[in-house]
Amino acid sequence: MIATGSDAVSLPGLDIDEKRIITSTGALELSKVPEHLVLVGGGVIGLEMGSVWKRLGAKVTVVEFTDAIAAGADIEVAKTFRRSLEQQGLTFRMKSKVLGVDKNGEKLTVNVQDIVKNSTDKVSWLAHN
Ligand SMILES: Cc1cc2nc3c(=O)[nH]c(=O)nc-3n(C[C@H](O)[C@H](O)[C@H](O)COP(=O)(O)OP(=O)(O)OC[C@H]3O[C@@H](n4cnc5c(N)ncnc54)[C@H](O)[C@@H]3O)c2cc1C
């Protein structure tokens, strides 16, 4: 059996450095609580990491392309899961696409497109180093 594990998917406009633009591996190794964590997609592992960092004090925003989180889960389960995460304080931007991240010194700006209105805005400033 060959089981060498998986690799994180990279996206255009996201230059993963495992310091400020991170995969789940980097999210397990952050040395301090980020001021604001933006999750690209509402997948289960990202949500698990987001829930942990939220409880440790980070602001957490989830940007999800579709209208449901936890792809593949029963729709009622996904809705209940989202409500529970909202009660924990996570914020959701549904039907929205991350276009990329602009770097401006120590700060990062996440560019987000609302795919229904076809409008683009900037979801957050990240101050984590
Ligand atoms: C944050 C996180 C949370 C998760 N939570 C869950 C969960 O709650 N429930 C669940 O079911 N799954 C969960 N998963 C997924 C689960 O961890 C993976 O599906 C599973 O570990 C995959 O097993 P694997 O053996 O294919 O790869 P891995 O567990 O990644 O193991 C691969 C191993 O192969 C070694 N290796 C790589 N290349 C070589 C080589 N050339 N020669 C020799 N060795 C090599 C690596 O060093 C590593 O030890 C989670 C994943 C992450 C990242």
The ligand as an SDF file (V2000), in Angstrom:
LIG
                    3D

 53 58  0  0  0  0  0  0  0  0999 V2000
   -6.1820   19.2470   10.4500 C   0  0  0  0  0  0  0  0  0  0  0  0
   -6.7130   17.9110    9.9560 C   0  0  0  0  0  0  0  0  0  0  0  0
   -7.7660   17.3080   10.6420 C   0  0  0  0  0  0  0  0  0  0  0  0
   -8.2760   16.0850   10.1950 C   0  0  0  0  0  0  0  0  0  0  0  0
   -9.2880   15.5300   10.9000 N   0  0  0  0  0  0  0  0  0  0  0  0
   -9.7640   14.3460   10.5220 C   0  0  0  0  0  0  0  0  0  0  0  0
  -10.7970   13.7050   11.2780 C   0  0  0  0  0  0  0  0  0  0  0  0
  -11.2660   14.2290   12.3100 O   0  0  0  0  0  0  0  0  0  0  0  0
  -11.2710   12.5180   10.8450 N   0  0  0  0  0  0  0  0  0  0  0  0
  -10.7840   11.9030    9.7060 C   0  0  0  0  0  0  0  0  0  0  0  0
  -11.2460   10.8190    9.3610 O   0  0  0  0  0  0  0  0  0  0  0  0
   -9.7840   12.4760    8.9840 N   0  0  0  0  0  0  0  0  0  0  0  0
   -9.2780   13.6730    9.3550 C   0  0  0  0  0  0  0  0  0  0  0  0
   -8.2930   14.2420    8.6170 N   0  0  0  0  0  0  0  0  0  0  0  0
   -7.8180   13.5710    7.3950 C   0  0  0  0  0  0  0  0  0  0  0  0
   -6.8420   12.4510    7.7470 C   0  0  0  0  0  0  0  0  0  0  0  0
   -5.7870   12.9800    8.5410 O   0  0  0  0  0  0  0  0  0  0  0  0
   -6.2560   11.9290    6.4260 C   0  0  0  0  0  0  0  0  0  0  0  0
   -7.3110   11.5610    5.5710 O   0  0  0  0  0  0  0  0  0  0  0  0
   -5.3820   10.7140    6.6840 C   0  0  0  0  0  0  0  0  0  0  0  0
   -4.3960   11.0120    7.6000 O   0  0  0  0  0  0  0  0  0  0  0  0
   -4.7560   10.2840    5.3730 C   0  0  0  0  0  0  0  0  0  0  0  0
   -3.9290    9.1410    5.6630 O   0  0  0  0  0  0  0  0  0  0  0  0
   -2.6910    8.8090    4.7640 P   0  0  0  0  0  0  0  0  0  0  0  0
   -2.0360    7.6150    5.3860 O   0  0  0  0  0  0  0  0  0  0  0  0
   -3.1310    8.7570    3.3500 O   0  0  0  0  0  0  0  0  0  0  0  0
   -1.7240   10.0820    4.8810 O   0  0  0  0  0  0  0  0  0  0  0  0
   -0.9460   10.6780    6.1430 P   0  0  0  0  0  0  0  0  0  0  0  0
   -1.6030   10.4390    7.4490 O   0  0  0  0  0  0  0  0  0  0  0  0
   -0.5970   12.0770    5.7280 O   0  0  0  0  0  0  0  0  0  0  0  0
    0.4160    9.7940    6.1900 O   0  0  0  0  0  0  0  0  0  0  0  0
    1.3630    9.8140    5.1300 C   0  0  0  0  0  0  0  0  0  0  0  0
    2.7010    9.3790    5.7150 C   0  0  0  0  0  0  0  0  0  0  0  0
    3.5550    9.0220    4.6510 O   0  0  0  0  0  0  0  0  0  0  0  0
    4.8320    9.5900    4.8900 C   0  0  0  0  0  0  0  0  0  0  0  0
    5.4680    9.7590    3.5790 N   0  0  0  0  0  0  0  0  0  0  0  0
    5.1850   10.6870    2.6280 C   0  0  0  0  0  0  0  0  0  0  0  0
    5.9610   10.4780    1.5410 N   0  0  0  0  0  0  0  0  0  0  0  0
    6.7380    9.3810    1.8150 C   0  0  0  0  0  0  0  0  0  0  0  0
    7.7460    8.6770    1.0990 C   0  0  0  0  0  0  0  0  0  0  0  0
    8.1180    9.0050   -0.1400 N   0  0  0  0  0  0  0  0  0  0  0  0
    8.3080    7.6100    1.6970 N   0  0  0  0  0  0  0  0  0  0  0  0
    7.9510    7.2410    2.9400 C   0  0  0  0  0  0  0  0  0  0  0  0
    7.0260    7.8790    3.6760 N   0  0  0  0  0  0  0  0  0  0  0  0
    6.4190    8.9350    3.1140 C   0  0  0  0  0  0  0  0  0  0  0  0
    4.5530   10.9030    5.5860 C   0  0  0  0  0  0  0  0  0  0  0  0
    5.6800   11.3430    6.2980 O   0  0  0  0  0  0  0  0  0  0  0  0
    3.3980   10.4780    6.5050 C   0  0  0  0  0  0  0  0  0  0  0  0
    3.8650    9.9590    7.7160 O   0  0  0  0  0  0  0  0  0  0  0  0
   -7.7380   15.4560    9.0290 C   0  0  0  0  0  0  0  0  0  0  0  0
   -6.6910   16.0620    8.3480 C   0  0  0  0  0  0  0  0  0  0  0  0
   -6.1780   17.2690    8.8000 C   0  0  0  0  0  0  0  0  0  0  0  0
   -5.0280   17.9070    8.0410 C   0  0  0  0  0  0  0  0  0  0  0  0
  1  2  1  0
  2  3  1  0
  2 52  2  0
  3  4  2  0
  4  5  1  0
  4 50  1  0
  5  6  2  0
  6  7  1  0
  6 13  1  0
  7  8  2  0
  7  9  1  0
  9 10  1  0
 10 11  2  0
 10 12  1  0
 12 13  2  0
 13 14  1  0
 14 15  1  0
 14 50  1  0
 15 16  1  0
 16 17  1  0
 16 18  1  0
 18 19  1  0
 18 20  1  0
 20 21  1  0
 20 22  1  0
 22 23  1  0
 23 24  1  0
 24 25  2  0
 24 26  1  0
 24 27  1  0
 27 28  1  0
 28 29  2  0
 28 30  1  0
 28 31  1  0
 31 32  1  0
 32 33  1  0
 33 34  1  0
 33 48  1  0
 34 35  1  0
 35 36  1  0
 35 46  1  0
 36 37  1  0
 36 45  1  0
 37 38  2  0
 38 39  1  0
 39 40  1  0
 39 45  2  0
 40 41  1  0
 40 42  2  0
 42 43  1  0
 43 44  2  0
 44 45  1  0
 46 47  1  0
 46 48  1  0
 48 49  1  0
 50 51  2  0
 51 52  1  0
 52 53  1  0
M  END
$$$$
